[in-house]
Amino acid sequence: MITLFFLVCSSSSKAQQLQTDKDLYFTGKEIHTVLFFTEGWEFSLPVLQLGSSQHLVCKFDHLSREARNYHYTIAQCDAEWNPSRLATSEYMEGFQENSVNDYAFSINTTIPFVNYRIILPNDQVKILLSGNYLLKVWEDGNKENPVMIRPFYVTETLAELTGEVQKASFEGYNGPSQQIAFAVNYQKLNVTDPLNEIRTVVMQNGRRDNLLFITKPTFIRQNQLLYEGKNSLFKGGNEFRNFNAKNLQTNGMGIRAIEYQDPWYHLFLEKDLSARTEIYSSRGDLNGNFLVKNDRVSDSDLESDYVYVHFTLQPPDLVTNDLIYVFGALTDWKCLPANQMIYQPDTKLYEATLLLKQGFYDYQYALVDTEKKSVDVTFLEGSHVETENDYHLFVYYRGFSSRYDRLIGYRVINSVKR
């Protein structure tokens, strides 16, 4: 058998702030602690294997003593999160709009809330096709003004993915950067033009602000696409800072003081320093995620209290007009006014206060360029090639006669674990 192997001259990738990003993650002011994951692993992305017995779980709180009349729907999107051209009946069976009937009230918390839960698929919603999807939740008849939007993925196992995370080897990128080398085997599909029919996306730790949309492979050989080199480069970053608020009766890791200031709890973290010049030090983290947990109760979803968490950062001796934010899954990986740090001239510290549910949290400090609007966590956190990161690989396929983008493969590659 003759194996064809040739170099693709015009490989390309781009870090995309996809045009619907502002609409992919939306959380209303009264909605808190949104968790969306594959059942059985709370730190996973919400990825569902088509036709399997898997379920996705979406949980969120509304800070109130009374239940609200919420409804939800799902909508398919293409690989770049534009609305699908398919009719709803083509990608799902069941009711297009459904009530959120699974909810329960908080128990013995200083801030009352109602915890809601949506399971997908269910008796009312059956998903028929793979691809990108949005879950939209709204109150009463106000469908045009959702209180929450979250992306999720439905995948087929038609592409075999293999790969590894390597130290960047290209001049100008070597040092603290990581490159992802991977291969896509598509022999289960009848692909006639892989250059135009197959596209891949690489995401670091669930972040969307710096994901890579790779339109061309580096090499092609029979039934296989190879991706390597500077088209799949990420800054290694640093391990996440974290704090343990699972028990409000004692100071957990990273906590300086816990005070009850009637009627709420206030949690003061240890003062943070810039880590940009520190040498790499391995430490356990959740790669930017968080876990809702109260060690003293049996149902953490309902009995974990809300606390005001106070962050303080002593900045490096550098002058910058850029803005600083608390960053991670606790802020939906976004930089918004609610998680912006404010400089206090009297203490010469940056400070921010977030209302968070009890648990274990990862976080970092991000710098946002006020002109380019780009997010940089390495300025204050540093960057190291040794840093442990998860890289999520997505492979999309659209044949010439197809009307939607199929998600034919998904895999997580860790930079440390083989």
Secondary structure, DSSP 8 states (H G I E B T S, - for coil): ----EEE-TT--EEE---TTHHHHSEE-TTEEEEEEEETT-TTS--EEETTSS--EEEEEEE-SSS---EEEEEEEE-TTS-B-SS-HHHHEEE-SSEE--EEEE--S-SS--EEEEEEES-SSEEE-S-EEEEEEEEETT-TTS-SEEEEEEEE-S-SEEEEEEEE--STTTTTTEEEEEEEEE-TTS--S-HHHHEEEEEEETT-STT-EEE-S-SEEETTEEEE-SGGGEEE-----EEEE-S-TTS--TTEEEEEEETTEEEEEE--EE--TTS--------TT-EEE--TTSS-HHHH--EEEEEEEEE--S----SEEEEESGGGTT---GGGB-EEETTTTEEEEEEEEESEEEEEEEEEE-TTT--EESHHHH---TT---EEEEEEEE--TT-SS-EEEEEEEEESS--
